[in-house]
Amino acid sequence: MSEEGFRRKTPEEILQSIQKIGKGHLKIILGAVSGTGKTYHMLQEGNLLKKRGIDVVIGVVSPSNRPKTMEQVGCLEIIPSIEWMNKGEGKFDLDVEAITSRNPEVVLVDDLSHRNRPESPRPTRLDDINFLLNRKISVITTINVYELEGIRGIADKLTGGKVKVNCIVPEDTLALADEVKLLDVTPEVILSRIQEGEIELNHEENRGKDNLFHRGNLAVLRELALRFLAGEVNETLDEYRESHGIIGPSGATEKILVTVQYHWNGSILIRRGQQIAKRLGGELLVVCFQSPNNKLTKNEQTFKRSIIKLVEKVGGGFDEIQLEQDSVANQIVKYATEHNITRIVMGQSKRTRWEEIVYGSIINKILRKTRNMDVFIVADRAKKDGERVIPTKQSKKEEAKSPYRRLTSQELEREMNKIKRGTLKVYIGAAPGVGKTYTMLREANELKKKGIDIGIGLLETHGREETLEQVGSLEIIPRRNIAYKGTTLEEMDTESIIKRNPEVVLVDELAHTNVPGSRNHKRYQDVNEILDAGISVISTMNIQHLESLNDSVEQITGVRVRETVPDHILRRAEEIELIDISPKALRERMREGRIYAPVKVEQALNNFFKTGNLIALRELALREVADDVDERLEAWERKRTLRGPWRQEEVIFVCTNLRADSERLIRRGFRIAYRLKATWYVAYVKDHHPLKEEEAQVLNKVRQLTERLGGIFEMYETKDRRNVFRKLVSEMNEKKATQVIIGQSARSRLEEITKGSVTQKLLREVRHMDVLVVADQQKQ
């Protein structure tokens, strides 16, 4: 029995189910811009449904579509649409009466935002579709993200008024759909389609370098679509978790809580919280815990008004909570848990060492009562100039290179290698079975039609017939046989691929670990060799295999993924494209036996493929690809980024020991440093005692992970364990660290009083720096 079978439905869910029984199924294919291929995919899906015996017809398809798209009509039945003229331009309305009379199971309807002719019984195409749905006819339709009300204005602002939309639909239209699929396409693909004549631009769209189809505009609209759908998915995830009684952060997104008092430093904390939320693509909440017995002074009332005004300005939410008999720490934790907070932002403690012994530390109290919730302590403005905490323009300018200067031999070699190196494109999915390999093969066949020399280096169909059919006439380069433990296994033959030297090669499952005895330990290392040989690669991977997301994926699924790909491999890719699918559709594929063998289906549905897991992984994938788009956009045109600037002077310092959470601290350090464009260090201090064998192995893992993620690992030594924190502070100050990342103290309250705590000592010594205390996930 699947997970839904074990839980009783609420009265509201029963009512919704009854209402849906009498309606057709609505699927919306969402794109960032015209030309992404929405109509092509809608028609293709119609043909696949027809192959399975579903009665499908075409209600309306825009006549402006290119021949390649119209080829997908195939043998699908077309219900003639109603043509009319509007300002000299031909328009086409759905013939709803003809469709209703024909009564198909599914109708394909292009251009959801269309407005009907004045004398039509219903004013919009959305009204027509709702009419059909109420008559149990299912609909697959298409729309661009900027045709949604509310998004239209944002898109227009981001593109400098280049978005031209005649009609829009309500912003909550996507919520009406049973399924929404984002068709993610990179700017490079769109521009290539324009160059090859697959997309024709009108005069307005093709005017000057700042037209709608300028690379920067395409990138910002793509990111907008990814982030908008991620927000929709997040709402679905919250509803799912609430209905199942699941509390705490999901692991898919950041939710930042700033705790303030009505004090002059409140604005600093809010600004820092906003900056973190924006760079991490998270939500911002600000809360003030106020005693009901204390009347606000005149100054406090002034600060309250300014704080509320600032929160509104930065797009956050504000709450004022009355303090109860319980401690402040308990109330903060309770509020944070109820709101699924991942990170609490607060000011530095003003308590002395003795006050902390007597009254305890609020930070430690919070960390002891939470799980998967970090505490970010903002630098004390009194200790150091606080301008750094406010988003500013970069103060350091890169030295302009003279066009007349000759390149050094090293620079010349680097430039030559860049020219020689092949390009890498990666298809990313939220889970197995979303269609990454299928899409990769389809693209390969398109490239072959254009005369590109292309071959398959490694393909994993997992017995999926639809995927195998896509191989067509593509050349398969034979694999290499490797003897291992009395049996013979196959791996990709990298040498043969390089010797064959095609223009492009397909390499499935980038995160795969090779059989012992292979030339390289990991498949991505094989891919690097192929790229260095000047051969371009198209590859696939799932979001859970990205190294820096390892902890988030474990938090979501309860599974520690062992096969990972370092983040820098994806950063070197010229193109990253998300293959999106709704959890409902993916689970349906699973039930139909189109992903795994029938014997594995029920187990998969009740474990990794639980609905909650798939929703969270989908959101994680959407946000990660959106962040990647933003990073590339920032590299092209800093002013257009959605997440805003961050000063380059940031230096991150990660303090590790040899505990189990060290790797988690390093991954957290990497993700923060990457978002901040910061230099980052990982430090370990060894005292005079020699390391045990187990400790040496852990230290080696820490060093390797740091280097794999692009950080700088440093080990220091001290003769006295009590001087560990002094050595760390000395190195932080020397490196001009601006943010310190440390783990929660492993010591009990009594041990902290009698023996002290490195974490607590550091917090007192580095009040001029921001400090992120990462929660211990092993504690409740």
N, C-alpha and C positions, 0 to 999 in steps of 0.2 A: 504493500500500500504506500502511496506517495505521501509526502509531508502534510498535504492539505487534508488527507483522509483521517488524520488523528485529532483534528481540532474541530470543535463545534462552531458553526457560523453564528455571528451576532445577528440580532433582528434586522439591523441596517443592511448587513451583507446579504441576508436572505431576500430582503425587498429588492436590492439592486440586482440580484441574480434573477428574480422573477421578471423584473422589468426588461432585462437583457434577453430573456428567452424569446420574447416576441420581436426582437430587433435583429437586423443584419449586423455583420461584423465590419467595423471601419478601420482601415489601415491607411496611415498617412506616410508618404515618403517625403522626407524633409531635405532640402538642399540649401546651401549657403548662397547660391547665385544661379542664374540661368546658365545652362551648359554643363551642369554636373552630371547629367545623364539620368535624371529622375524618370522621364517618360520611357526611356530605353529600358530601365529596370522594371518599371511598371508593366510594360508589355512582355518583357521576358518572364516575369512572375506569372502573368496571365497564361502564357504558353505552358509553363511548368504545371500550373493548376489543371489546365486542360488535359495534359498528359496523364494526370492522376484521376481523370474522369469527372472533374468539376465542370459544370456548365458556366462558361465565361463568355462575356461579350464586351465589345468596346462601345462605350457611351459617347465619348468625345476625345479626340487626340488633336492637339494643335497642328494645323497644316504647315506651320513654319518649321517643323522638325526635319532634320536632315535625312537623306535616303538611308543612311546606316541605321537610324532609329526606326524608320518606317519599315525596314526589312523585318524588324521584330514583330510586326503585325502578324506575319505568317499566315496561318489559316484561321485566325480568330474571326468570329462573326462581328461585323460592324453594324450598329444601329445608327442609321443616318441622323446627323444632328441638324438643328434648325439654324440656317445661315441668315444673318441680318447685317446691316451696315451701320457703322457709328463713326461719324466724322470722316467718311470716305474709307474707313478700314473695315474689312470683313470680320465679323464676329460669329461665334458658333455656340448656341445654347444646347443643353441636353434636351432630347425629346423624351421627357419623363413619361408621357402617356404611352409611347411606343415601347419603352423599356418595361414599364409596369405590365403592359399587355403581354410582352414576350416572357416576362417573369424568370430571368436567369438566376443562377445562384450568386454570381459575382459580376459586377460591372466595373470596367476600368474608366476612370474619369480624370482627365488631365486638368491642371490649373484650377485648384480649389478656390482661389480668391476672385474668380470671374464674377462680374455683375451682369445679370440678364437684361434682355431688351425691356423697354418700359412697359409693354403690354403683357409681359410674362405673368403667369399666376403667382410666381414666387420671385422676389427681387434678386436673390443671389444663388450661386451654384451650391453654396453650403446649405441653403434651404432645400434645394432640389435633392441633395444627398440625404439630408435628414428625412425627407419624404420617402425616399427609396428604402432607407434603413428601417423605417417604421413598417414597411411592407415586406420585411424579412429578406430584402435583397442586400447582399454585402457589397461594399465599395472599397476599391483601392484608388487612392488619389494622390496628387502631388502638390507641393507648395514650397516657396522659398522663405527663408526665415524672416526676411525683411517685409514680407506680406502679412505678418502678424501685427495686430495693433499693439502699440507699446514698444515693440522692437523696431518698427518703422522709423521712429524719430531717432533712436540710438544709432541705427545703421546709417541714416542720412548724415548725422553729426560726425560719425567716425570716417565717413568717406568724403566729407566736404560737400555734401549736397548732391552726390553723383547718383544716388538711388532714385530711379523713376518708377513709381508704383501708381497705377490707376485705381486699383481696388485693394482693400485689406479685409482681413477677417478678425473676429475678436481674439484677444490674446489667449483666452482659455480654450480655444478650438482644439488644441492638442489633447487637452484633458478629456474631450469627448471621444477620442479615438480609443479603440481596443488595443491598438498597436501603433507605435511611431518608430520609423526606421530612418536614421540619419544617413544620407548618402555622402560620405566624406570624400572629397577630392582635393588634391593639392593644387596650389596656384600653377605649378609647373605643367600639370596635366591640362588644365583649362587653357593656358597660353599655347600649349602645343596643339590643342584642338582648333584654336582660332587660326594659328599659322597654317594648319593643314586644311582649312576651309570647312571643318566639321561644325563650327559655330560661326554664324554670320552676324556681325554687329551692325546696328543701325547708326545713323549719323550722330545721334546724341551719345551713344555708348562708345563711339570710336573717335571722340574729339580730343586730341592732345594726349600728352603723357599721363595726365591725371584723370583719365576716363575711368568708368566703373571697373573695367577689366585690367586696370593697372595692377601689378603684382601686390603692392601694398594694400590696395582695396580688397583684392581677392583674399588675402591672408587675414585681414581684420574681420571680414564677413564670415570666413571659415571659423575663426576663433569664436565669434559671436554665436554662431550656430552650435558649436560644441559646448560652450559654457551655458547657453540657454537650455539645451536639452539635459545637460548635467544637473541643472537646477530642478527641472521637471522630474528627473529620475530620483533626485534627492528627496523630493516631496513624497514620491511613491514609496521610497525606502523607509522614510519616517513613519508613514501610515502602516506599512507592513510590520515594522518592528513594534509599533505601539499596539497593533491588533494581536500580536503574538506575545505581548508582555516582555519584550526585550528592552532593557534599559542600557544607558551608557553610549559612548560614541561608537559609530559603525566601523570606523577605520577607512571609510571611503572619502571623507572630506574633512576639512578643518573648520571648527567652530570656536571662535575666540571670545573669551569673556574677560572684560576689563573691570576690575573692582576699584571704585573711586570713593573718595570723600569729597565733600563740598569745600575744596581747598585749592590753592593756586596751582598745585602740581597735577590736578585732575586732567587738564587739557593735554599735558605732556603724555600721561598714560594713555589717554584716548588716541592721540596722534600715533603713538607707537603701536597700539593695538590695531589701529586702522591700517597702518603700514604693513604689519605682519599679515593681517587678513587679506589685504589686496595682493601682496606678493605671492601668498599661498593659495589664492583663489578661494578664501574662506568667508564665513559669515561673521559679523561683528555684533556682540551684545555688550552693553555697558550697564552695570548695576551699582547702586549705592545702598548700603545697609545703614538704616537710620534708626536711632532710638526713638520710640514714640513719646517718651517723656521729655526729651530735650527739644526745646523750641529753637528753630534756626535763628542765628544772629543775622544782622543786616548783611555782613560780609558773606556769610554762608548762602543767603538767599541770592545774592548777586552771582556767586560762583555756580549755584544750581542753575540759574537761568542761562549762563554762558555755556555750561556743560551740556544742557539739553539742546541748545542751539547748535553746538559743535557736533553732537551725535547725529542730529538730523542732517547736518551739512555733509557728513562723511558717509551717510547711508546706513547707519547702525540702528540698533534697537535699544531703548532705554527703559530701565525698571528702577523703582525705588521700593525697597523691601524693609518692612519694619522688623527691627531686631526682636527676637524672642528671648526666653530665658536661656536657650541653648547658646553655646559658644559661637563666636563669629565664624571660626573655621568650619564648624559643623553646618552652619547655614549656607556658607559659600559652597561647600561640597554638595549639599542637598540641591541647591539651585542649579549648580553645574551639571549634576547627574540628570536632573529633570529636563535640561535643555541640551543634552548630548554634547557637552563642551569637551573639546580636545586639549585646549590650552588656556590657562588662567593667567592673565597679565595683572601684575600688582607692583606697588612701589617697594623700595628697599625697607627692610626692618630698621626701626630706630632703637631697638632694644640692645642693651649691652649684653656682654657674656653672662653676667650674673642675673640680669633680668630674664634671660632666656632659660637659665637653670631653674629659676623660681617659677616663672609663668609658662615656660615652654615656647616653642617657635611655631607661629601660625603656618609657616610654609611646611614644616615637617608634619604638623597636625593634618594639614590638607592632604599631603602625599600619602600619609599612612591610611587615610580613609578613602582613597580613590584608586582606580585602576585605569590605565590608558589615558591619564590626564596629566599633562605637564604643567609646570609653573614657571612663568617667565617673569623675572624680576628686573625691572627697568632701572638703569643707572641713576644714581643719586645726582640730581642737577647741581646740588651744592658742592659736590666733589669735583665735577668737571662740567665744562660748557655744554649745555644741553641742546645746542643747535643740531647736533648729529641725529637726534631722534625725530626730526621733522624732515619729510621728503624734500630734497633740494636738488639743484642741478649739480652735475659733477664738477668738482673743483680741479680735478686733474685732467688735463687735456693730453691726448696722445701726441707725441712729437710727429709733426708732419714730415714725411719722407720726401726729400727732394727728387723730382723726376730726373734730375741730371746725375744723381749719385749712382755709381756702379754697385751692383749687388755683390756681396761677399760670396765666396765659393759655397759656403754653407747655405746662404739664402738662395743662391741659384739652384743648388741641388734640391732644396725644399720645393721651389716653384716647379722644377722639372718633374718631381715626383707627383705633385698635384695634377699636372697636365696628363701624365701617363696613367695615373690611377683610375680604375673603373669607378662607376657611380653605384651607390647602394640605395635600393628602395626596400622598405620593410612594411609589410601588411601586419597590423596589430589587431588582435581581438580580445574580448573580455574573457573568453573561455574556449575550450575545444568545440568544434562543430559550427562556428559562426559563419564559415565560408571563406577563410583566408586562402587556403590552397586552391579552392575552386576559382576564386577571383584572380589569383596569381596565374593560373593556367589560362584563363580566358584572356588576360592581358598578353600573355606570351603568344597566343594564337593571332591576336591582333597585330603584334609586332612582326610576326612571321609573314603575315599578309603584306606588310609594308616593305618586305625584303630584308629584314633584320636577321642576321645569322644567330639563331637562338637554340639552346639545348637544355635538357633537364639534367642537372648534376645530382640532385637527391630529391626524391618525391616520396611522401608518406600519404597514401590514400586511405589507410585504415579500413580498406574494404568498402569504401563508400562509392557506389556505382555512379552517382551523379558527378562526383569528382573525377573518377576514372574516365568517364566519357569526354571530359574536357581535354584530355591528353591529345586526342586527335592524331595528327601526323607529326607531332613534335618529336625531335630526336632525343632518345634517352641514352645518356653516356653511362656505360656499364659501371657497376660498383666494384669495389675491391673486396676480396675475400680475406678475412683475418681469422687465424686459428686462435681459439680462446677456451681454455679449460675443457679440452677434448671435443669441442664442437667448432663449426665454422660459421662465423658471423659476417654480415656485409656492412660496409661503411662507404661513404663517398670517396671516390678516387680523385683526390685533389690534383695529383700529378697528371692524370689522364686529361682532366679538364683543362689544365694549363697548356698541355701539349696540343689538345684539340683546338684551343684558342678561339672559341666562339665570341661574338660581340657581347652576348648576354647569356647568363646561365641562371637557372632556377635552383634555389637551395632551400628546401623546406626545413622547418623547425630549427631556428637559429640557436636555441638554448641547449640543444642536444649535447650530451657528453659522449665522446667517442669510446669505442672499445679499447681497453688497454692493448698497447702495441701499435696503435695508430700513430701517424706522423705528428698529429697535434692532440692535445687533451680535449679541447672543445671545438665544436663545429664553427663557432664564430671566428676562431683562429684560422681555420681552413678558409673561411670567407675572406679574411684579411689578406691571405696569400693570393687568392684569386683576384681580388681587387688590385693588389700591388702589381699583378701581372698585366694590368690594363683591361681586365675583363669585368664588365658590369654585372651586378648580382641583384636579383629580386628574391627576397626571403620572407619568412613568416615567423611570428612568435605571439604568445599570449602575454597579456599585461602582468600576470603573476610571476613571470620569469625575469622581470626587470629587477636588478640587484637591489636598488635603493628602496623598492617597495616590498621587500621581503617581509618586514615586520607588519606592515599594513595588511598584506595578504593573509598572514598567519592570524591576525586579529579578526579578519572577516570570516575566514573559512575554518580556522582551527588547524590548518595544515601548514607545516614548514616546507616550502618549496626548496628542493635541493639543487635543481638545475637552474642557473641564473645567467643572465647576460649583463656585463658591466654597462653602466649608463653611457659611458663615452662611445660605445659602439653605435648606439642609436644617434648620439649627437653628431657622429661623423656621416650619418646617412643623409643623402641629398633629399630624399623624400620619405615621409612616414605617413601612412594612410590607415585610418581606422575602418575596420569592417564591423558595422553596427548591426545588432539584432536585438529585439526585445526578449526578456527572459521567458515570457509566455511562448513565443515562437520557438525559442531554442529548446525549451522543455517538450514542446510538441514534436520537434524534430527527433528528440531523444526517444519519445514514446513510439514514434513510427519506425524506429530502428535505423535511422539515417546517420547516426553518430557512432554508436557502439553496437556490438552484437547483442541480440535480445536478452541473453543471460545476464548481461551487465547493467541493463537499463534501470531496473528497480533500485539496485544498490546505488547507482550514480544519482538518480533523482532524489534519494533520501540523504545524500552526503554532499559532495561537491556541488551538484546541480540543484541544490535547494533554491527556491525562489529568492529568499533573502540574500544568499551568497551571490547569485547572478545579478540581482539589482545593484548590490554594492560594487561588484567587480565592473559592471557596466559603467557606473558613475566614475569609478577610479580611472578606467580607460579613457572616458570622455575628457575628464579633467587633465589627465597626463598629456594627452595629445594636444589639448588646448594650450597647456603650458609650453609644450614644445613649439607650437605655432607662434606663441607670444615671444619666446626667446629668439626665434629666427626673425620675427618681425622687428624686435628690438635691435637686432644686429643690422637690419636693413635701414629702418627709420625709427629712431627712438621715440619720436613724438607720437607715433600711432599706437603704441602698446597699450593694452587694456589694463595692465596691472600697475603702471606708474613707475617712476624712477627709484633708484636706491643708490646711495653713494658708493663709489668704488673703494673707499678707504676701509670698508668693513674687513676685519680680520677675525676669523673664527678659531677658537682654541678649544679642542675637545680633550677633556681629562679622562683617561681610562685607567682601569686596574685590570686584574686578571679574573674578574667575575664574569658570570654568564652573560651579563647585559652589555659587555663592552662592544660587541659587534653592532648592537642596536644603537648605541650612542654614536658610533662612527657613521652608520647609515643616516641617522638624523642630522649629524654634522654636515654630511655631504649634501643632503637635500636643501638645507638652509643656505650653505655656502654657494650652491649652484644658483639658487634663486636670487641671492644677493650679489652675485658676481664677485665673490670674496675669495681671498687666499685662506686656506684652512689647514690647521695643524692638528695632529693627534699625538698626545704626549703620554708617556708612561714613566713613572719614577721608580727606580729599583733601589732598594736599600742594600745593606751589606750582606744580607743572607743570600746564598746561592739559590737559583731557581730550581724547583723540582721539575722532573721530566714533563708532567702534565702542564705546569705553568709555562714552560718553554714552548710547548706546542700551542697553547693559547696565545702567547705573545707573538709567535710566528704567524698565526691566523690573523691577528690584529694588524700586524705590519702588512701582510699581503692584501687584506681587504682595503686598508687605507690607500695603498699604492694603486690597487685596481680601480678605485674610485677617483683617483687623481689628487689625493691629499698628500701632505708631507708628514711622515712619521718620525718622531724624535724620542729617544730614550735617554733619560737623565739618571744620574746616580747620586745617592746621598748616604752617608755613613750612619745617620740617625733617622729612624722612621718618623720621629716627631718633626723633622724638618721637611717632610715631603711637601706639605702645602706651601712652605716658604719658597722651595725650589720652583714649584709650579707658578706661584705669583711672580717670582723674579722673571721667569721666561715669558709669561704673559705680558708683563710691562715692557720687556725688551722688544717683543714683537709687536707692541702697540695693539694688542688684542682689543676688540670692541665688544665681542660677545663670547661668553664662556659657556660651554655645555658640560654639565656634570650629571652623574647619576644620583639617585636618592641614597642617603646614608643607610647602610645595612645594619647599623647598630641600633640597639634598643634605646629607649629613653634613658634608662639607668646607665647603660654603657656610655652614652653621649655625655652624661653628667660626670662620670668617674674617669673616663678615658679620653673624652673629646671626640670630635668628628671632623674629618678632613673637609666634608661638604660644608659643615657649619663654619669652620674656620675660614674657608674660601669665601663664603658669602659675606663674612665680616671684613675680609681684607680687600675685596674687589668691588666695593660699592660704587666705584667710578665706572664700572663696566656693566653691560646687560648680562644677566645670567639665566640660562635655561636649565631648570632642574627637571630631568626626565624621570617620569614616574616608573616605579618598579612594577612591571606587569605581572609578576608572580604573586603580588600581594593584593588582598581585597580591601 
